[in-house]
Amino acid sequence: MIDALFNDQYSIDERTLVSVRSSQDIFGSLPFGLNDFTITRTQTSSMITVHAYLDGEFLNSYWADGLIVSTPSGSTGYSLSCGGPVLLPHTGSLIITPISPHNLNVRPMIVMDTCQFAFEVESRSGNFLAALDSRSFTVDTSVRISLQKETFKARLVKLSDDNFLNTLRSKLNWGWDIRN
Protein backbone atom coordinates (compact mmCIF):
# COMPACT_ATOMS: atom_id res chain seq x y z
CA MET A 1 0.00 0.00 0.00
CA ILE A 2 2.86 2.40 0.82
CA ASP A 3 4.40 1.75 -2.62
CA ALA A 4 1.05 2.42 -4.30
CA LEU A 5 0.71 5.76 -2.48
CA PHE A 6 4.25 6.86 -3.40
CA ASN A 7 3.72 5.80 -7.02
CA ASP A 8 0.38 7.62 -7.36
CA GLN A 9 -1.49 4.35 -7.91
CA TYR A 10 -4.61 5.47 -6.11
CA SER A 11 -7.62 7.67 -6.54
CA ILE A 12 -9.74 9.78 -4.20
CA ASP A 13 -13.22 8.43 -3.57
CA GLU A 14 -15.72 11.04 -2.35
CA ARG A 15 -18.48 9.75 -0.06
CA THR A 16 -21.68 11.32 1.24
CA LEU A 17 -21.85 12.39 4.88
CA VAL A 18 -24.93 13.13 6.98
CA SER A 19 -25.18 16.07 9.36
CA VAL A 20 -27.24 16.03 12.57
CA ARG A 21 -28.58 19.13 14.30
CA SER A 22 -30.70 19.25 17.42
CA SER A 23 -32.23 21.50 20.04
CA GLN A 24 -29.47 20.23 22.37
CA ASP A 25 -25.84 20.09 21.22
CA ILE A 26 -25.47 16.29 21.05
CA PHE A 27 -22.42 15.73 18.86
CA GLY A 28 -20.45 18.91 19.54
CA SER A 29 -18.17 20.22 16.80
CA LEU A 30 -18.42 16.95 14.79
CA PRO A 31 -22.13 16.60 13.94
CA PHE A 32 -21.54 14.55 10.79
CA GLY A 33 -21.11 10.86 10.02
CA LEU A 34 -20.02 8.67 7.14
CA ASN A 35 -22.13 5.57 7.81
CA ASP A 36 -25.33 6.12 9.74
CA PHE A 37 -27.34 7.92 12.36
CA THR A 38 -29.39 5.81 14.75
CA ILE A 39 -32.05 6.43 17.35
CA THR A 40 -32.45 3.49 19.75
CA ARG A 41 -34.06 2.69 23.07
CA THR A 42 -32.07 2.86 26.29
CA GLN A 43 -33.98 0.17 28.16
CA THR A 44 -34.34 -3.41 27.03
CA SER A 45 -37.90 -3.74 28.31
CA SER A 46 -39.81 -1.33 26.09
CA MET A 47 -39.77 -0.05 22.56
CA ILE A 48 -39.74 3.60 21.58
CA THR A 49 -41.81 5.58 19.11
CA VAL A 50 -39.91 7.64 16.55
CA HIS A 51 -42.03 10.19 14.71
CA ALA A 52 -40.27 10.80 11.40
CA TYR A 53 -40.76 13.70 8.99
CA LEU A 54 -39.41 14.16 5.45
CA ASP A 55 -39.14 17.69 4.09
CA GLY A 56 -41.54 18.88 6.80
CA GLU A 57 -44.17 16.30 5.94
CA PHE A 58 -45.12 13.49 8.35
CA LEU A 59 -43.72 10.13 7.18
CA ASN A 60 -44.50 7.62 9.93
CA SER A 61 -44.47 6.85 13.63
CA TYR A 62 -42.09 3.92 14.02
CA TRP A 63 -42.92 1.75 17.05
CA ALA A 64 -39.66 -0.13 17.26
CA ASP A 65 -36.38 -0.66 19.07
CA GLY A 66 -35.11 2.23 16.97
CA LEU A 67 -34.50 3.71 13.55
CA ILE A 68 -31.43 3.94 11.31
CA VAL A 69 -30.74 6.51 8.62
CA SER A 70 -27.89 5.15 6.53
CA THR A 71 -25.69 6.58 3.80
CA PRO A 72 -24.66 4.39 0.85
CA SER A 73 -21.31 3.82 2.64
CA GLY A 74 -23.14 2.63 5.76
CA SER A 75 -25.65 0.48 3.88
CA THR A 76 -23.47 -2.61 4.35
CA GLY A 77 -23.40 -2.22 8.15
CA TYR A 78 -26.13 -1.90 10.77
CA SER A 79 -28.86 -1.16 8.24
CA LEU A 80 -28.05 -4.34 6.29
CA SER A 81 -28.17 -6.44 9.46
CA CYS A 82 -31.67 -5.03 10.13
CA GLY A 83 -32.92 -6.01 6.66
CA GLY A 84 -31.99 -2.87 4.73
CA PRO A 85 -30.74 -2.92 1.13
CA VAL A 86 -27.17 -2.48 -0.09
CA LEU A 87 -26.57 0.74 -2.03
CA LEU A 88 -23.65 1.34 -4.36
CA PRO A 89 -21.31 3.97 -2.85
CA HIS A 90 -22.24 6.89 -5.12
CA THR A 91 -26.00 6.37 -5.14
CA GLY A 92 -27.76 9.66 -4.39
CA SER A 93 -29.95 8.11 -1.71
CA LEU A 94 -30.28 7.44 2.00
CA ILE A 95 -31.96 4.48 3.70
CA ILE A 96 -34.47 4.61 6.55
CA THR A 97 -34.41 1.24 8.33
CA PRO A 98 -36.55 0.42 11.37
CA ILE A 99 -34.90 -1.73 14.07
CA SER A 100 -37.20 -4.59 15.13
CA PRO A 101 -40.44 -2.75 14.33
CA HIS A 102 -43.60 -3.67 16.25
CA ASN A 103 -45.61 -3.40 13.03
CA LEU A 104 -44.19 -5.96 10.59
CA ASN A 105 -45.46 -4.19 7.47
CA VAL A 106 -43.06 -1.29 8.15
CA ARG A 107 -40.12 -1.89 5.81
CA PRO A 108 -36.83 -0.15 5.01
CA MET A 109 -37.24 2.76 2.63
CA ILE A 110 -34.86 4.43 0.19
CA VAL A 111 -35.19 8.21 -0.16
CA MET A 112 -33.31 10.87 -2.11
CA ASP A 113 -30.33 12.28 -0.23
CA THR A 114 -31.72 15.80 -0.72
CA CYS A 115 -34.48 15.11 1.82
CA GLN A 116 -34.51 16.94 5.14
CA PHE A 117 -35.32 14.66 8.08
CA ALA A 118 -36.81 15.57 11.46
CA PHE A 119 -37.37 13.24 14.43
CA GLU A 120 -39.31 13.34 17.67
CA VAL A 121 -39.01 10.43 20.09
CA GLU A 122 -41.36 9.04 22.73
CA SER A 123 -40.03 6.66 25.37
CA ARG A 124 -41.29 5.35 28.72
CA SER A 125 -37.83 6.03 30.17
CA GLY A 126 -37.92 9.66 29.03
CA ASN A 127 -34.72 9.27 27.00
CA PHE A 128 -33.15 7.46 24.05
CA LEU A 129 -29.74 6.84 22.50
CA ALA A 130 -28.63 8.91 19.52
CA ALA A 131 -25.62 7.54 17.66
CA LEU A 132 -23.65 8.98 14.77
CA ASP A 133 -21.30 6.30 13.46
CA SER A 134 -19.57 5.05 16.64
CA ARG A 135 -20.43 7.99 18.92
CA SER A 136 -23.57 7.57 21.04
CA PHE A 137 -25.20 9.72 23.69
CA THR A 138 -28.25 9.45 25.92
CA VAL A 139 -30.71 12.17 24.94
CA ASP A 140 -33.88 13.45 26.63
CA THR A 141 -37.10 12.93 24.66
CA SER A 142 -37.72 16.71 24.70
CA VAL A 143 -34.86 17.10 22.20
CA ARG A 144 -35.85 17.47 18.53
CA ILE A 145 -33.39 16.22 15.92
CA SER A 146 -32.93 17.07 12.25
CA LEU A 147 -30.71 15.37 9.71
CA GLN A 148 -29.60 16.20 6.19
CA LYS A 149 -26.84 15.43 3.74
CA GLU A 150 -23.70 17.36 4.64
CA THR A 151 -22.53 19.98 2.13
CA PHE A 152 -19.01 18.50 1.96
CA LYS A 153 -17.93 14.91 1.38
CA ALA A 154 -15.46 12.53 2.98
CA ARG A 155 -12.43 11.99 0.76
CA LEU A 156 -11.14 8.41 0.98
CA VAL A 157 -7.99 7.01 -0.57
CA LYS A 158 -8.88 4.16 -2.92
CA LEU A 159 -6.14 1.88 -4.20
CA SER A 160 -6.32 1.03 -7.88
CA ASP A 161 -7.04 -2.67 -7.21
CA ASP A 162 -9.90 -1.79 -4.82
CA ASN A 163 -13.33 -2.65 -6.24
CA PHE A 164 -16.61 -2.28 -4.31
CA LEU A 165 -18.36 -5.19 -6.02
CA ASN A 166 -15.43 -7.57 -5.42
CA THR A 167 -15.33 -6.53 -1.77
CA LEU A 168 -19.09 -6.97 -1.45
CA ARG A 169 -19.01 -10.48 -2.95
CA SER A 170 -16.09 -11.45 -0.73
CA LYS A 171 -17.45 -10.08 2.56
CA LEU A 172 -21.00 -11.34 2.04
CA ASN A 173 -19.89 -14.69 0.59
CA TRP A 174 -21.98 -14.16 -2.52
CA GLY A 175 -21.56 -17.04 -4.93
CA TRP A 176 -19.91 -19.14 -2.26
CA ASP A 177 -21.27 -22.65 -2.15
CA ILE A 178 -19.81 -25.69 -0.41
CA ARG A 179 -20.41 -27.65 -3.62
CA ASN A 180 -17.88 -25.49 -5.51
DOMIPA-717031 format. One record per residue: residue number from 1; x, y, z of N, C-alpha, C in turn. Coordinates in nm, 3 decimals. Atoms other than C-alpha are relative to their C-alpha. Last residue first. Example, Ala and Ser with C-alpha at 12.3 -4.5 7.8 and 13.67 -1.06 7.14 Angstrom:
2; -0.082; -0.119; -0.006; 1.367; -0.106; 0.714; -0.077; 0.109; 0.073
1; 0.089; -0.119; 0.000; 1.230; -0.450; 0.780; 0.090; 0.120; 0.000
//
This chain:
180; -0.101; -0.049; 0.095; -1.788; -2.549; -0.551; 0.139; -0.045; 0.043
179; -0.012; 0.095; 0.112; -2.041; -2.765; -0.362; 0.107; 0.042; -0.099
178; -0.084; 0.111; -0.042; -1.981; -2.569; -0.041; 0.020; -0.103; -0.112
177; 0.083; 0.120; -0.018; -2.127; -2.265; -0.215; 0.094; -0.114; 0.033
176; -0.071; 0.105; -0.070; -1.991; -1.914; -0.226; -0.096; -0.115; 0.027
175; -0.053; 0.098; 0.094; -2.156; -1.704; -0.493; 0.076; -0.113; 0.067
174; 0.089; 0.021; 0.114; -2.198; -1.416; -0.252; 0.066; -0.097; -0.096
173; -0.007; 0.139; 0.049; -1.989; -1.469; 0.059; -0.098; -0.027; -0.113
172; 0.132; 0.059; -0.020; -2.100; -1.134; 0.204; -0.008; -0.144; -0.050
171; 0.043; -0.015; -0.139; -1.745; -1.008; 0.256; -0.135; -0.065; 0.028
170; -0.090; 0.068; -0.093; -1.609; -1.145; -0.073; -0.054; 0.004; 0.143
169; 0.011; 0.145; 0.021; -1.901; -1.048; -0.295; 0.082; -0.076; 0.102
168; 0.134; 0.040; -0.041; -1.909; -0.697; -0.145; -0.018; -0.152; -0.014
167; 0.002; -0.001; -0.146; -1.533; -0.653; -0.177; -0.134; -0.048; 0.053
166; -0.083; 0.114; -0.046; -1.543; -0.757; -0.542; -0.001; -0.011; 0.152
165; 0.076; 0.123; 0.025; -1.836; -0.519; -0.602; 0.079; -0.125; 0.039
164; 0.112; 0.017; -0.093; -1.661; -0.228; -0.431; -0.072; -0.133; -0.021
163; 0.123; 0.003; 0.078; -1.333; -0.265; -0.624; -0.115; -0.033; 0.093
162; 0.117; 0.002; -0.088; -0.990; -0.179; -0.482; -0.126; 0.009; -0.086
161; 0.056; 0.136; 0.008; -0.704; -0.267; -0.721; -0.123; -0.017; 0.088
160; 0.047; 0.032; 0.135; -0.632; 0.103; -0.788; -0.056; -0.142; -0.013
159; -0.108; 0.060; 0.079; -0.614; 0.188; -0.420; -0.055; -0.050; -0.132
158; 0.042; 0.127; 0.059; -0.888; 0.416; -0.292; 0.116; -0.052; -0.085
157; -0.100; 0.050; 0.093; -0.799; 0.701; -0.057; -0.044; -0.138; -0.046
156; -0.068; 0.123; -0.037; -1.114; 0.841; 0.098; 0.102; -0.039; -0.106
155; -0.090; 0.035; 0.110; -1.243; 1.199; 0.076; 0.085; -0.118; 0.045
154; -0.122; 0.064; -0.051; -1.546; 1.253; 0.298; 0.084; -0.040; -0.122
153; -0.008; 0.146; 0.004; -1.793; 1.491; 0.138; 0.128; -0.049; 0.067
152; -0.129; 0.051; 0.048; -1.901; 1.850; 0.196; 0.002; -0.152; 0.008
151; -0.037; -0.072; 0.122; -2.253; 1.998; 0.213; 0.136; -0.043; -0.055
150; -0.098; -0.105; -0.026; -2.370; 1.736; 0.464; 0.041; 0.063; -0.133
149; -0.130; 0.028; 0.062; -2.684; 1.543; 0.374; 0.091; 0.118; 0.026
148; -0.005; -0.026; 0.144; -2.960; 1.620; 0.619; 0.136; -0.044; -0.053
147; -0.110; 0.063; 0.072; -3.071; 1.537; 0.971; -0.010; 0.038; -0.147
146; 0.014; -0.007; 0.146; -3.293; 1.707; 1.225; 0.127; -0.057; -0.063
145; -0.120; 0.025; 0.082; -3.339; 1.622; 1.592; -0.033; 0.018; -0.147
144; 0.041; 0.022; 0.139; -3.585; 1.747; 1.853; 0.126; -0.007; -0.085
143; -0.091; -0.048; 0.104; -3.486; 1.710; 2.220; -0.055; -0.038; -0.138
142; 0.042; -0.136; 0.036; -3.772; 1.671; 2.470; 0.084; 0.056; -0.115
141; 0.102; 0.004; 0.106; -3.710; 1.293; 2.466; -0.052; 0.139; -0.037
140; 0.134; -0.017; -0.055; -3.388; 1.345; 2.663; -0.102; 0.006; -0.114
139; 0.065; -0.127; 0.030; -3.071; 1.217; 2.494; -0.140; 0.000; 0.059
138; 0.135; 0.006; -0.051; -2.825; 0.945; 2.592; -0.061; 0.139; -0.012
137; 0.030; -0.079; -0.118; -2.520; 0.972; 2.369; -0.145; -0.022; 0.041
136; 0.139; 0.002; -0.045; -2.357; 0.757; 2.104; -0.016; 0.073; 0.132
135; 0.019; -0.087; -0.117; -2.043; 0.799; 1.892; -0.146; 0.000; 0.042
134; -0.030; 0.072; -0.125; -1.957; 0.505; 1.664; -0.021; 0.084; 0.126
133; -0.109; 0.096; 0.017; -2.130; 0.630; 1.346; 0.028; -0.065; 0.137
132; -0.048; -0.046; 0.131; -2.365; 0.898; 1.477; 0.130; -0.074; -0.023
131; -0.136; 0.040; 0.039; -2.562; 0.754; 1.766; 0.029; 0.048; -0.141
130; -0.025; -0.053; 0.134; -2.863; 0.891; 1.952; 0.144; -0.033; -0.033
129; -0.139; -0.012; 0.045; -2.974; 0.684; 2.250; 0.002; 0.056; -0.141
128; -0.035; 0.093; 0.106; -3.315; 0.746; 2.405; 0.147; 0.017; -0.030
127; -0.122; -0.027; 0.077; -3.472; 0.927; 2.700; 0.020; -0.108; -0.105
126; -0.023; -0.143; 0.012; -3.792; 0.966; 2.903; 0.128; 0.036; -0.073
125; -0.112; -0.039; -0.088; -3.783; 0.603; 3.017; 0.027; 0.150; -0.005
124; 0.044; 0.011; -0.140; -4.129; 0.535; 2.872; 0.109; 0.047; 0.096
123; -0.058; 0.114; -0.070; -4.003; 0.666; 2.537; -0.051; -0.002; 0.144
122; 0.073; 0.029; -0.123; -4.136; 0.904; 2.273; 0.060; -0.126; 0.062
121; -0.003; 0.133; -0.059; -3.901; 1.043; 2.009; -0.084; -0.004; 0.127
120; 0.044; -0.018; -0.137; -3.931; 1.334; 1.767; -0.014; -0.140; 0.058
119; 0.040; 0.111; -0.087; -3.737; 1.324; 1.443; -0.043; 0.052; 0.136
118; 0.022; -0.049; -0.136; -3.681; 1.557; 1.146; -0.055; -0.116; 0.082
117; 0.067; 0.086; -0.097; -3.532; 1.466; 0.808; -0.020; 0.076; 0.130
116; -0.027; -0.050; -0.134; -3.451; 1.694; 0.514; -0.081; -0.086; 0.097
115; 0.106; -0.013; -0.100; -3.448; 1.511; 0.182; 0.054; 0.054; 0.132
114; 0.030; -0.143; -0.014; -3.172; 1.580; -0.072; -0.110; 0.024; 0.104
113; -0.087; -0.059; -0.103; -3.033; 1.228; -0.023; -0.017; 0.152; 0.013
112; -0.105; -0.083; 0.060; -3.331; 1.087; -0.211; 0.083; 0.066; 0.110
111; 0.045; -0.135; 0.034; -3.519; 0.821; -0.016; 0.115; 0.078; -0.062
110; -0.107; -0.078; 0.061; -3.486; 0.443; 0.019; -0.058; 0.135; -0.041
109; 0.043; -0.089; 0.108; -3.724; 0.276; 0.263; 0.121; 0.078; -0.052
108; -0.101; -0.102; 0.033; -3.683; -0.015; 0.501; -0.044; 0.079; -0.123
107; -0.120; 0.053; 0.067; -4.012; -0.189; 0.581; 0.103; 0.111; -0.019
106; -0.089; -0.115; 0.014; -4.306; -0.129; 0.815; 0.134; -0.052; -0.051
105; 0.011; -0.049; 0.137; -4.546; -0.419; 0.747; 0.080; 0.129; -0.020
104; -0.084; 0.071; 0.097; -4.419; -0.596; 1.059; -0.015; 0.047; -0.144
103; 0.092; 0.020; 0.112; -4.561; -0.340; 1.303; 0.081; -0.060; -0.115
102; 0.117; 0.069; -0.058; -4.360; -0.367; 1.625; -0.099; -0.037; -0.110
101; 0.126; -0.074; -0.013; -4.044; -0.275; 1.433; -0.112; -0.086; 0.058
100; 0.101; 0.086; -0.065; -3.720; -0.459; 1.513; -0.133; 0.073; 0.018
99; -0.065; 0.108; -0.075; -3.490; -0.173; 1.407; -0.107; -0.075; 0.076
98; 0.044; 0.019; -0.137; -3.655; 0.042; 1.137; 0.075; -0.118; 0.064
97; 0.021; 0.140; -0.038; -3.441; 0.124; 0.833; -0.049; -0.008; 0.144
96; 0.065; -0.004; -0.131; -3.447; 0.461; 0.655; -0.033; -0.146; 0.034
95; 0.091; 0.109; -0.038; -3.196; 0.448; 0.370; -0.055; 0.027; 0.139
94; -0.019; 0.041; -0.138; -3.028; 0.744; 0.200; -0.104; -0.107; 0.030
93; 0.113; 0.037; -0.085; -2.995; 0.811; -0.171; 0.045; -0.024; 0.143
92; 0.049; -0.124; -0.062; -2.776; 0.966; -0.439; -0.120; -0.024; 0.089
91; 0.144; -0.014; 0.020; -2.600; 0.637; -0.514; -0.047; 0.124; 0.074
90; 0.028; -0.134; 0.050; -2.224; 0.689; -0.512; -0.148; 0.020; -0.036
89; -0.055; -0.115; -0.074; -2.131; 0.397; -0.285; -0.041; 0.138; -0.049
88; -0.132; -0.027; 0.054; -2.365; 0.134; -0.436; 0.049; 0.133; 0.058
87; -0.006; -0.102; 0.104; -2.657; 0.074; -0.203; 0.143; 0.010; -0.051
86; -0.135; -0.048; 0.027; -2.717; -0.248; -0.009; -0.009; 0.104; -0.111
85; -0.066; 0.034; 0.126; -3.074; -0.292; 0.113; 0.145; 0.050; -0.003
84; -0.008; -0.106; 0.100; -3.199; -0.287; 0.473; 0.074; -0.044; -0.124
83; 0.083; 0.029; 0.117; -3.292; -0.601; 0.666; 0.000; 0.108; -0.107
82; 0.141; -0.017; -0.038; -3.167; -0.503; 1.013; -0.093; -0.017; -0.120
81; 0.030; 0.104; -0.098; -2.817; -0.644; 0.946; -0.144; 0.009; 0.050
80; 0.007; 0.130; 0.067; -2.805; -0.434; 0.629; -0.039; -0.110; 0.099
79; 0.123; 0.002; 0.079; -2.886; -0.116; 0.824; -0.019; -0.135; -0.070
78; 0.114; 0.022; -0.089; -2.613; -0.190; 1.077; -0.131; -0.009; -0.078
77; -0.022; 0.020; -0.143; -2.340; -0.222; 0.815; -0.128; -0.031; 0.075
76; -0.046; 0.138; -0.021; -2.347; -0.261; 0.435; 0.025; -0.031; 0.147
75; 0.106; 0.097; 0.033; -2.565; 0.048; 0.388; 0.043; -0.144; 0.023
74; 0.043; 0.075; -0.117; -2.314; 0.263; 0.576; -0.102; -0.108; -0.030
73; -0.118; 0.062; -0.062; -2.131; 0.382; 0.264; -0.039; -0.087; 0.118
72; -0.042; 0.115; 0.080; -2.466; 0.439; 0.085; 0.123; -0.070; 0.060
71; -0.054; -0.047; 0.127; -2.569; 0.658; 0.380; 0.029; -0.123; -0.087
70; -0.130; 0.043; 0.049; -2.789; 0.515; 0.653; 0.037; 0.067; -0.132
69; -0.010; -0.070; 0.128; -3.074; 0.651; 0.862; 0.142; -0.024; -0.048
68; -0.131; -0.029; 0.058; -3.143; 0.394; 1.131; -0.020; 0.083; -0.126
67; 0.005; -0.036; 0.141; -3.450; 0.371; 1.355; 0.141; 0.037; -0.046
66; -0.071; -0.118; 0.047; -3.511; 0.223; 1.697; -0.014; 0.018; -0.150
65; -0.117; -0.014; -0.087; -3.638; -0.066; 1.907; 0.082; 0.121; -0.043
64; -0.110; 0.093; 0.027; -3.966; -0.013; 1.726; 0.106; 0.012; 0.109
63; 0.000; 0.066; -0.130; -4.292; 0.175; 1.705; 0.101; -0.113; -0.014
62; -0.060; 0.133; -0.008; -4.209; 0.392; 1.402; -0.003; -0.048; 0.144
61; -0.039; 0.020; -0.139; -4.447; 0.685; 1.363; 0.048; -0.144; 0.010
60; 0.051; 0.115; -0.074; -4.450; 0.762; 0.993; 0.038; 0.013; 0.146
59; -0.024; 0.127; 0.069; -4.372; 1.013; 0.718; -0.067; -0.114; 0.074
58; 0.000; 0.119; -0.084; -4.512; 1.349; 0.835; 0.019; -0.125; -0.085
57; 0.124; 0.076; 0.012; -4.417; 1.630; 0.594; 0.011; -0.128; 0.083
56; 0.107; -0.064; -0.074; -4.154; 1.888; 0.680; -0.133; -0.072; -0.002
55; 0.027; -0.131; 0.060; -3.914; 1.769; 0.409; -0.121; 0.068; 0.065
54; -0.083; -0.024; 0.118; -3.941; 1.416; 0.545; -0.042; 0.132; -0.063
53; 0.051; -0.096; 0.098; -4.076; 1.370; 0.899; 0.101; 0.014; -0.113
52; -0.092; -0.043; 0.105; -4.027; 1.080; 1.140; -0.071; 0.089; -0.102
51; 0.082; -0.071; 0.098; -4.203; 1.019; 1.471; 0.096; 0.061; -0.101
50; -0.073; -0.106; 0.070; -3.991; 0.764; 1.655; -0.093; 0.058; -0.105
49; 0.072; -0.046; 0.118; -4.181; 0.558; 1.911; 0.079; 0.115; -0.060
48; 0.021; -0.144; 0.007; -3.974; 0.360; 2.158; -0.088; 0.031; -0.121
47; -0.037; -0.065; 0.125; -3.977; -0.005; 2.256; -0.022; 0.150; 0.010
46; 0.107; -0.063; 0.077; -3.981; -0.133; 2.609; 0.052; 0.067; -0.126
45; 0.136; 0.048; -0.025; -3.790; -0.374; 2.831; -0.108; 0.063; -0.087
44; 0.030; 0.121; 0.078; -3.434; -0.341; 2.703; -0.145; -0.044; 0.012
43; 0.037; 0.112; -0.085; -3.398; 0.017; 2.816; -0.035; -0.120; -0.085
42; -0.103; 0.014; -0.103; -3.207; 0.286; 2.629; -0.029; -0.116; 0.093
41; 0.049; -0.002; -0.138; -3.406; 0.269; 2.307; 0.117; -0.014; 0.097
40; 0.036; 0.129; -0.060; -3.245; 0.349; 1.975; -0.048; 0.019; 0.142
39; 0.076; -0.032; -0.120; -3.205; 0.643; 1.735; -0.043; -0.134; 0.056
38; 0.101; 0.088; -0.057; -2.939; 0.581; 1.475; -0.064; 0.062; 0.123
37; 0.051; -0.062; -0.121; -2.734; 0.792; 1.236; -0.108; -0.092; 0.052
36; 0.141; -0.005; -0.037; -2.533; 0.612; 0.974; -0.024; 0.081; 0.126
35; 0.079; 0.123; 0.015; -2.213; 0.557; 0.781; -0.148; 0.014; 0.032
34; -0.019; 0.066; 0.129; -2.002; 0.867; 0.714; -0.098; -0.114; -0.022
33; -0.042; 0.140; 0.001; -2.111; 1.086; 1.002; 0.004; -0.056; -0.140
32; 0.019; 0.071; 0.127; -2.154; 1.455; 1.079; 0.057; -0.141; 0.009
31; 0.137; 0.052; 0.015; -2.213; 1.660; 1.394; -0.025; -0.074; -0.130
30; -0.004; 0.101; 0.106; -1.842; 1.695; 1.479; -0.138; -0.062; -0.021
29; -0.053; -0.061; 0.122; -1.817; 2.022; 1.680; 0.010; -0.100; -0.116
28; -0.105; -0.100; -0.011; -2.045; 1.891; 1.954; 0.043; 0.055; -0.135
27; -0.126; 0.051; 0.056; -2.242; 1.573; 1.886; 0.112; 0.104; -0.007
26; -0.030; 0.141; -0.030; -2.547; 1.629; 2.105; 0.141; -0.038; -0.042
25; -0.124; 0.030; 0.072; -2.584; 2.009; 2.122; 0.047; -0.141; 0.034
24; -0.107; 0.014; -0.101; -2.947; 2.023; 2.237; 0.125; -0.040; -0.077
23; 0.027; -0.108; -0.094; -3.223; 2.150; 2.004; 0.095; -0.005; 0.120
22; 0.104; 0.025; -0.099; -3.070; 1.925; 1.742; -0.017; 0.121; 0.091
21; 0.018; -0.119; -0.082; -2.858; 1.913; 1.430; -0.112; -0.031; 0.100
20; 0.109; 0.004; -0.099; -2.724; 1.603; 1.257; 0.000; 0.129; 0.080
19; -0.021; -0.100; -0.104; -2.518; 1.607; 0.936; -0.122; 0.002; 0.091
18; 0.122; -0.059; -0.054; -2.493; 1.313; 0.698; 0.036; 0.093; 0.114
17; 0.008; -0.006; -0.146; -2.185; 1.239; 0.488; -0.139; 0.051; 0.037
16; 0.101; -0.082; -0.066; -2.168; 1.132; 0.124; 0.010; -0.013; 0.151
15; 0.118; 0.066; -0.056; -1.848; 0.975; -0.006; -0.090; 0.099; 0.072
14; 0.079; -0.091; -0.082; -1.572; 1.104; -0.235; -0.129; -0.068; 0.042
13; 0.140; 0.038; 0.008; -1.322; 0.843; -0.357; -0.079; 0.091; 0.094
12; 0.076; -0.052; -0.113; -0.974; 0.978; -0.420; -0.147; -0.030; -0.024
11; 0.091; -0.107; 0.035; -0.762; 0.767; -0.654; -0.069; 0.046; 0.129
10; 0.120; -0.010; -0.082; -0.461; 0.547; -0.611; -0.089; 0.109; -0.058
9; 0.089; 0.105; 0.050; -0.149; 0.435; -0.791; -0.124; -0.008; 0.090
8; 0.127; -0.058; 0.048; 0.038; 0.762; -0.736; -0.092; -0.103; -0.063
7; -0.001; 0.008; 0.146; 0.372; 0.580; -0.702; -0.130; 0.052; -0.062
6; -0.115; -0.074; 0.052; 0.425; 0.686; -0.340; 0.004; 0.003; -0.153
5; 0.018; -0.142; -0.032; 0.071; 0.576; -0.248; 0.114; 0.083; -0.057
4; 0.107; -0.053; 0.085; 0.105; 0.242; -0.430; -0.021; 0.149; 0.025
3; -0.054; -0.015; 0.136; 0.440; 0.175; -0.262; -0.105; 0.061; -0.093
2; -0.090; -0.115; -0.005; 0.286; 0.240; 0.082; 0.058; 0.027; -0.139
1; 0.083; -0.118; 0.000; 0.000; 0.000; 0.000; 0.088; 0.126; 0.000
//
